Amino acid sequence: MTPPSDSELVTRTLQGDAVAFGKLIERYQQAVYAVCLSILRDVDLAQDFVQETFLKALQHLSGLAVPKRF
């Protein structure tokens, strides 16, 4: 079975599917963490920023012009 696309997961999240957003987090968490850690050079701070990044993403998800570019 093919995994759902980012666009599908965004659509499902906007329809109230929290599991779909969890899948987006799983898909991108390591990459976001790596960027944060490379910039901040502090593990705890990088983890905080990752959490904040996904919270902001969820809050602004409905304004995403091209959902497949999550």
TASUL-V105810 format. One record per residue. N is the residue number from 1. RES is the residue in three letters. NEAR is the number of other C-alpha atoms within 8 Angstrom. Layout:
BEGIN
[[N;RES;NEAR] [N;RES;NEAR]]
END
This chain:
BEGIN
[[1;MET;2] [2;THR;3] [3;PRO;4] [4;PRO;6] [5;SER;7] [6;ASP;11] [7;SER;11] [8;GLU;9] [9;LEU;13] [10;VAL;14] [11;THR;9] [12;ARG;10] [13;THR;12] [14;LEU;9] [15;GLN;6] [16;GLY;6] [17;ASP;9] [18;ALA;7] [19;VAL;7] [20;ALA;11] [21;PHE;12] [22;GLY;8] [23;LYS;9] [24;LEU;10] [25;ILE;9] [26;GLU;8] [27;ARG;7] [28;TYR;8] [29;GLN;9] [30;GLN;8] [31;ALA;7] [32;VAL;9] [33;TYR;11] [34;ALA;8] [35;VAL;8] [36;CYS;13] [37;LEU;12] [38;SER;7] [39;ILE;6] [40;LEU;8] [41;ARG;8] [42;ASP;7] [43;VAL;7] [44;ASP;6] [45;LEU;9] [46;ALA;13] [47;GLN;10] [48;ASP;8] [49;PHE;9] [50;VAL;12] [51;GLN;8] [52;GLU;8] [53;THR;8] [54;PHE;9] [55;LEU;8] [56;LYS;8] [57;ALA;8] [58;LEU;8] [59;GLN;7] [60;HIS;8] [61;LEU;9] [62;SER;6] [63;GLY;5] [64;LEU;8] [65;ALA;4] [66;VAL;7] [67;PRO;10] [68;LYS;9] [69;ARG;6] [70;PHE;8]]
END
